[in-house]
Amino acid sequence: MTTIKLHGVTVHLGEPIQAMQSVGHGWFPALAQFPTGELLLTSSLAADTNENQVDVSGYQVSADGGQTWTPRYDIVPEHQPMIFVPQADGALFAIPAYLYAIHPDDPHTFGGAAMRFEQAGRRVVFEPQGVRLVDWPWPVAILPNPYRAHHHRVNFCFDGDALQIDGRLLATLYGSKADDEFYSVVIATSEDGGYTWRYLSTVAGPEIVPAAEPRGHGPGEPSLVQLADGDLMCVMRMGGGADFPLRRSYSSDGGRSWSTPDPLPALSVEPSLKRLQNGVLALATGRPGIFLWLATDERGREWQSLDILAHHNRWAPNADYQISAAQTTAYTEIVEVAPNRLLLAYDRTPFGWQPTPADSGERNRIFLLPIEVER
């Protein structure tokens, strides 16, 4: 246990827990908690491209707070889900990341797999095209896969969080309109528990991309939280690397309109944002590196950071477990597993974006870091 005192908050960092190791690909972890307390960890086993012949992910379950994990079950079709919605019966409903064109001549209706992880992961129900995005107000760019006929992904995907606001679900998506060069982050709403979604608002679009280089890809990979006063705060990626701080926007009317985004000190990909029971805002992100950012004020105006890779490498028993800034996707996920206690998921990719050869002796690894945040 390492204890770090920051202004207004004390953080206790535990020892990393390895949940999975693999060759080939095993990366981009996502983490969620069942209403019954068990944890669900998913990871992608495919290359980061739309041209895969096979897209598959695996999942694991922990019944002891992340200390031990089941074997990896490689049955999650397509790209792993990125948003999980707890259900009243104890299940987790998984909203897919990837969406596909249902009819080639309909640019306003898209579908993706609906999945329910039931009985703490002992039963998985898969419904092809069970999630629909309907009445979309503009055409979306189509990304054909040359190796899979009629398997045409659209350049818009669910990513981030789904919140219950005013009796309905709000969720974040990002992607590009058919004629846009850059991404937009948008909000969709569902009245039927996450099966059918319609457009509600745009958080940010190409208008916030700087005129000068580096321009990045525009707002994407959002994370959404409800603040103590009821307002919503959305943070989002703008590019990858040290030149791309996250942007942040607020909504005071349930997600219908949004403030002009402002930059955060945090960098740069796939932020995971949570408001803890003690009111602290916790934000995990990285590239370069992996960092946990904390804000003790209710609006998230002032942030302090912890270097998670530095902590990990001080713990690492040997070079097989150490992680350089080039050996991780820096895609992270945090879950508040108990009041003010977090688990942070992150990966080790020893060959960067290339698959790990079986005869290399190296392994991809996914870790969970226990964190306690004390005010």
C-alpha positions as CSV (number, residue, x, y, z in Angstrom):
1,M,0.0,0.0,0.0
2,T,1.3,3.4,-1.0
3,T,-0.2,6.5,0.6
4,I,-0.1,9.9,-1.1
5,K,-1.3,13.1,0.4
6,L,-2.7,15.7,-2.0
7,H,-4.5,19.0,-1.2
8,G,-7.7,18.1,0.5
9,V,-7.5,14.4,-0.2
10,T,-5.4,11.3,0.7
11,V,-5.0,8.4,-1.8
12,H,-4.1,4.9,-0.9
13,L,-2.8,2.9,-3.9
14,G,-2.7,-0.9,-3.5
15,E,-0.8,-3.6,-5.4
16,P,-1.8,-4.2,-9.0
17,I,-3.7,-7.5,-9.6
18,Q,-3.2,-9.3,-12.8
19,A,-6.5,-10.5,-14.2
20,M,-5.5,-11.8,-17.6
21,Q,-2.5,-12.6,-19.8
22,S,-2.4,-13.6,-23.5
23,V,-0.5,-13.7,-26.7
24,G,-1.9,-12.1,-29.9
25,H,-4.2,-9.3,-28.8
26,G,-5.7,-8.8,-25.3
27,W,-6.2,-5.2,-24.6
28,F,-8.7,-2.3,-24.3
29,P,-10.2,-3.4,-20.9
30,A,-13.7,-2.4,-19.8
31,L,-14.9,-2.9,-16.3
32,A,-18.4,-2.9,-14.7
33,Q,-20.1,-4.0,-11.5
34,F,-23.2,-6.2,-11.2
35,P,-25.9,-4.9,-8.9
36,T,-25.1,-8.0,-6.8
37,G,-21.5,-6.9,-6.3
38,E,-19.6,-9.1,-8.7
39,L,-17.3,-7.5,-11.3
40,L,-17.3,-8.0,-15.0
41,L,-14.1,-7.4,-17.0
42,T,-14.1,-7.5,-20.8
43,S,-11.1,-7.2,-23.2
44,S,-10.8,-7.1,-27.0
45,L,-9.0,-10.0,-28.6
46,A,-8.9,-8.5,-32.1
47,A,-6.8,-6.0,-33.9
48,D,-7.8,-2.3,-33.8
49,T,-9.2,-2.2,-37.3
50,N,-12.5,-2.4,-39.1
51,E,-11.0,-4.9,-41.5
52,N,-10.9,-7.9,-39.2
53,Q,-12.3,-11.2,-40.5
54,V,-13.3,-12.0,-36.9
55,D,-14.1,-9.6,-34.1
56,V,-14.3,-11.2,-30.7
57,S,-13.8,-10.2,-27.1
58,G,-13.6,-12.1,-23.9
59,Y,-15.1,-11.6,-20.4
60,Q,-14.1,-12.6,-16.9
61,V,-15.9,-12.3,-13.5
62,S,-14.6,-11.7,-10.0
63,A,-16.7,-12.5,-7.0
64,D,-14.2,-11.2,-4.4
65,G,-13.7,-7.5,-5.3
66,G,-11.2,-8.1,-8.1
67,Q,-8.7,-10.3,-6.1
68,T,-9.3,-13.3,-8.3
69,W,-10.9,-13.8,-11.7
70,T,-12.5,-16.6,-13.6
71,P,-10.9,-17.9,-16.8
72,R,-11.5,-15.7,-19.9
73,Y,-14.6,-16.7,-21.9
74,D,-14.0,-15.8,-25.5
75,I,-17.7,-15.5,-26.6
76,V,-18.5,-11.8,-26.8
77,P,-19.2,-11.1,-30.4
78,E,-18.1,-8.1,-32.4
79,H,-16.3,-5.4,-30.4
80,Q,-16.7,-5.6,-26.7
81,P,-19.5,-3.5,-25.2
82,M,-18.5,-0.1,-23.8
83,I,-21.5,0.8,-21.8
84,F,-23.2,-1.3,-19.1
85,V,-26.5,-0.6,-17.5
86,P,-27.4,-2.4,-14.2
87,Q,-30.8,-4.1,-14.1
88,A,-33.3,-4.5,-11.3
89,D,-33.0,-8.3,-11.6
90,G,-29.2,-8.2,-10.9
91,A,-28.1,-8.4,-14.5
92,L,-25.9,-6.1,-16.6
93,F,-27.3,-4.9,-19.9
94,A,-24.5,-4.3,-22.4
95,I,-25.0,-1.6,-25.0
96,P,-22.7,-2.3,-28.0
97,A,-19.9,-0.1,-29.1
98,Y,-20.2,-0.9,-32.8
99,L,-23.4,-0.2,-34.9
100,Y,-24.1,-1.4,-38.3
101,A,-26.2,-0.4,-41.3
102,I,-29.4,-2.5,-41.2
103,H,-30.6,-1.5,-44.7
104,P,-28.2,-0.1,-47.2
105,D,-30.8,2.4,-48.4
106,D,-31.6,3.7,-44.9
107,P,-28.9,6.1,-43.6
108,H,-30.9,7.0,-40.5
109,T,-31.4,3.6,-38.7
110,F,-28.6,1.5,-37.3
111,G,-28.4,-1.7,-35.2
112,G,-26.0,-3.5,-32.9
113,A,-25.9,-6.5,-30.6
114,A,-27.8,-6.4,-27.3
115,M,-26.3,-8.6,-24.5
116,R,-27.5,-9.4,-21.0
117,F,-25.0,-10.8,-18.5
118,E,-27.2,-12.6,-16.1
119,Q,-26.6,-14.6,-12.8
120,A,-23.2,-12.8,-12.3
121,G,-22.0,-13.8,-15.7
122,R,-23.0,-17.4,-15.5
123,R,-25.6,-16.8,-18.3
124,V,-25.2,-14.6,-21.3
125,V,-28.1,-13.7,-23.6
126,F,-27.1,-12.3,-27.1
127,E,-29.7,-10.7,-29.3
128,P,-28.3,-9.7,-32.8
129,Q,-29.4,-6.2,-33.7
130,G,-31.3,-6.0,-30.4
131,V,-30.2,-2.3,-30.0
132,R,-31.5,0.2,-32.5
133,L,-30.5,3.8,-33.2
134,V,-33.6,5.2,-35.0
135,D,-34.7,8.4,-36.7
136,W,-31.1,9.7,-36.7
137,P,-31.2,13.3,-37.9
138,W,-28.3,13.1,-40.4
139,P,-26.7,10.5,-42.6
140,V,-23.6,8.8,-41.0
141,A,-20.4,7.7,-42.8
142,I,-20.4,4.0,-43.6
143,L,-17.2,1.9,-43.1
144,P,-17.4,-1.2,-45.3
145,N,-15.4,-4.3,-44.4
146,P,-13.9,-5.8,-47.5
147,Y,-13.6,-9.2,-45.8
148,R,-17.1,-9.5,-44.5
149,A,-19.9,-9.0,-47.1
150,H,-22.8,-6.8,-46.0
151,H,-21.1,-6.2,-42.6
152,H,-20.9,-2.4,-42.9
153,R,-20.1,-0.6,-39.7
154,V,-21.2,3.0,-39.3
155,N,-18.8,5.6,-38.1
156,F,-20.7,6.3,-34.9
157,C,-20.5,4.2,-31.8
158,F,-21.7,4.1,-28.2
159,D,-18.9,4.8,-25.7
160,G,-18.8,6.2,-22.2
161,D,-21.7,6.1,-19.8
162,A,-25.5,5.7,-19.6
163,L,-27.3,7.6,-16.8
164,Q,-30.9,7.6,-15.6
165,I,-32.0,11.2,-15.9
166,D,-35.7,12.2,-15.5
167,G,-36.9,8.6,-15.9
168,R,-35.1,7.8,-19.1
169,L,-31.6,6.7,-20.1
170,L,-29.1,9.2,-21.5
171,A,-26.0,7.8,-23.2
172,T,-23.0,9.2,-25.0
173,L,-21.9,8.3,-28.6
174,Y,-19.2,9.7,-30.9
175,G,-18.5,9.6,-34.6
176,S,-18.7,11.6,-37.8
177,K,-21.6,12.8,-39.9
178,A,-21.3,11.6,-43.5
179,D,-19.8,14.9,-44.8
180,D,-17.8,15.9,-41.7
181,E,-14.0,15.6,-41.5
182,F,-14.0,15.5,-37.7
183,Y,-15.9,13.6,-34.9
184,S,-18.8,14.9,-32.8
185,V,-19.9,13.8,-29.3
186,V,-23.7,13.4,-29.0
187,I,-26.3,12.4,-26.5
188,A,-29.0,9.8,-27.3
189,T,-32.0,8.9,-25.1
190,S,-33.9,5.7,-24.6
191,E,-37.4,5.2,-23.1
192,D,-37.3,1.4,-23.2
193,G,-34.2,0.5,-21.0
194,G,-31.6,0.8,-23.7
195,Y,-33.0,-1.1,-26.7
196,T,-34.2,1.9,-28.8
197,W,-32.3,5.1,-29.0
198,R,-33.0,8.5,-30.5
199,Y,-30.9,11.7,-30.8
200,L,-31.2,14.3,-28.1
201,S,-28.3,16.8,-28.4
202,T,-24.8,17.5,-29.6
203,V,-22.2,18.1,-26.8
204,A,-19.5,19.2,-29.2
205,G,-18.6,18.9,-32.9
206,P,-16.0,19.9,-35.5
207,E,-16.4,23.6,-34.6
208,I,-14.2,23.1,-31.6
209,V,-11.3,21.6,-33.6
210,P,-8.4,24.1,-33.7
211,A,-7.5,25.7,-37.0
212,A,-3.8,25.0,-36.6
213,E,-2.0,21.7,-36.5
214,P,-2.1,19.4,-34.7
215,R,-5.9,19.2,-35.2
216,G,-6.6,15.6,-34.0
217,H,-9.8,13.9,-34.9
218,G,-12.3,16.0,-33.1
219,P,-14.3,15.3,-29.9
220,G,-14.8,11.6,-29.2
221,E,-14.5,8.8,-26.5
222,P,-16.7,10.7,-24.0
223,S,-17.5,10.0,-20.4
224,L,-20.5,11.4,-18.6
225,V,-21.3,12.0,-14.9
226,Q,-24.0,13.8,-12.9
227,L,-22.7,16.3,-10.5
228,A,-23.8,17.0,-6.9
229,D,-26.1,19.9,-8.1
230,G,-27.8,17.7,-10.7
231,D,-25.9,19.2,-13.7
232,L,-24.2,16.9,-16.2
233,M,-20.5,17.0,-17.0
234,C,-19.1,15.4,-20.1
235,V,-15.3,15.0,-20.8
236,M,-14.0,13.9,-24.2
237,R,-11.0,13.1,-26.2
238,M,-9.7,15.4,-28.9
239,G,-6.7,13.4,-30.3
240,G,-3.9,11.1,-29.0
241,G,-0.8,12.3,-27.3
242,A,0.7,15.2,-25.3
243,D,-0.7,17.8,-27.6
244,F,-4.3,16.8,-26.9
245,P,-5.8,17.7,-23.5
246,L,-9.3,16.5,-22.8
247,R,-12.2,18.9,-23.2
248,R,-15.1,19.3,-20.8
249,S,-18.7,20.6,-21.2
250,Y,-21.6,21.1,-18.8
251,S,-25.4,20.7,-19.2
252,S,-27.9,22.2,-16.7
253,D,-31.1,21.1,-18.5
254,G,-30.8,17.3,-18.5
255,G,-28.5,17.0,-21.5
256,R,-30.6,19.1,-23.9
257,S,-28.0,21.8,-24.3
258,W,-24.3,22.1,-23.5
259,S,-21.7,24.8,-22.6
260,T,-18.8,25.6,-24.8
261,P,-16.1,23.0,-24.0
262,D,-13.1,24.1,-22.1
263,P,-9.7,22.2,-21.8
264,L,-8.7,20.1,-18.9
265,P,-5.1,19.5,-17.7
266,A,-5.6,15.7,-18.3
267,L,-4.4,13.9,-21.4
268,S,-5.6,12.4,-23.8
269,V,-7.6,9.2,-24.6
270,E,-10.7,7.2,-23.4
271,P,-11.4,9.1,-20.2
272,S,-13.3,7.3,-17.4
273,L,-15.1,9.7,-15.0
274,K,-16.8,8.9,-11.7
275,R,-18.2,11.0,-8.8
276,L,-17.4,9.2,-5.6
277,Q,-19.7,8.9,-2.6
278,N,-17.5,11.5,-0.8
279,G,-18.0,13.9,-3.6
280,V,-14.5,13.6,-5.2
281,L,-14.4,13.5,-9.0
282,A,-12.1,10.8,-10.2
283,L,-10.9,10.8,-13.8
284,A,-8.6,8.1,-15.4
285,T,-6.9,8.7,-18.7
286,G,-3.6,8.6,-20.4
287,R,-1.3,8.6,-23.4
288,P,1.4,9.2,-22.8
289,G,1.3,7.2,-19.6
290,I,-1.7,6.5,-17.4
291,F,-2.9,8.9,-14.8
292,L,-5.6,9.3,-12.2
293,W,-6.9,12.9,-11.8
294,L,-8.9,14.0,-8.8
295,A,-11.0,17.1,-8.1
296,T,-12.4,17.9,-4.7
297,D,-14.6,20.8,-5.8
298,E,-18.1,20.0,-7.0
299,R,-17.6,21.4,-10.6
300,G,-14.3,19.8,-11.3
301,R,-12.4,23.1,-11.8
302,E,-9.2,22.2,-10.0
303,W,-7.4,18.8,-10.6
304,Q,-4.5,16.9,-9.1
305,S,-2.9,13.9,-10.7
306,L,-1.3,10.6,-9.7
307,D,1.1,8.7,-12.0
308,I,-0.3,5.2,-12.2
309,L,2.4,3.8,-14.5
310,A,5.1,5.0,-12.1
311,H,3.3,3.3,-9.2
312,H,2.9,0.1,-11.3
313,N,6.5,-0.1,-12.3
314,R,7.7,0.4,-8.7
315,W,5.7,-2.7,-7.9
316,A,6.6,-4.8,-11.0
317,P,8.5,-7.9,-10.0
318,N,10.5,-8.0,-13.2
319,A,10.7,-6.7,-16.8
320,D,7.9,-8.9,-17.9
321,Y,5.5,-6.8,-15.8
322,Q,6.9,-3.3,-16.4
323,I,5.0,-1.0,-18.7
324,S,6.5,1.8,-20.7
325,A,4.4,4.6,-22.2
326,A,4.6,2.8,-25.5
327,Q,3.4,-0.5,-24.1
328,T,-0.2,0.3,-23.2
329,T,-3.3,1.5,-25.1
330,A,-3.8,3.8,-22.1
331,Y,-7.5,2.8,-22.3
332,T,-8.6,2.7,-18.7
333,E,-11.8,2.1,-16.7
334,I,-12.6,2.9,-13.1
335,V,-15.4,1.5,-11.0
336,E,-16.4,2.5,-7.4
337,V,-16.6,-1.0,-6.0
338,A,-17.4,0.3,-2.5
339,P,-17.8,3.8,-1.0
340,N,-14.7,5.8,-2.1
341,R,-12.9,2.6,-3.2
342,L,-12.0,2.3,-6.8
343,L,-10.7,-0.4,-9.1
344,L,-8.8,0.9,-12.1
345,A,-8.3,-1.4,-15.1
346,Y,-5.4,-0.9,-17.6
347,D,-3.4,-3.0,-20.0
348,R,0.2,-4.0,-20.9
349,T,0.9,-4.4,-24.6
350,P,4.6,-5.3,-24.9
351,F,4.7,-4.8,-28.7
352,G,2.6,-1.7,-28.8
353,W,-0.1,-1.9,-31.4
354,Q,1.3,-5.1,-32.9
355,P,0.2,-8.6,-31.7
356,T,2.4,-10.4,-29.2
357,P,4.0,-13.5,-30.9
358,A,3.4,-16.8,-29.0
359,D,7.2,-17.6,-29.1
360,S,8.3,-14.2,-27.8
361,G,8.1,-15.0,-24.1
362,E,6.2,-11.7,-23.7
363,R,2.6,-11.5,-22.7
364,N,-0.2,-9.0,-22.9
365,R,-1.5,-8.4,-19.4
366,I,-4.5,-6.7,-17.9
367,F,-4.3,-5.3,-14.4
368,L,-6.6,-4.0,-11.8
369,L,-5.3,-1.4,-9.3
370,P,-7.2,-1.0,-5.9
371,I,-7.4,2.7,-4.9
372,E,-9.0,4.3,-1.8
373,V,-9.8,8.0,-1.9
374,E,-10.1,9.6,1.6
375,R,-11.2,13.2,2.2
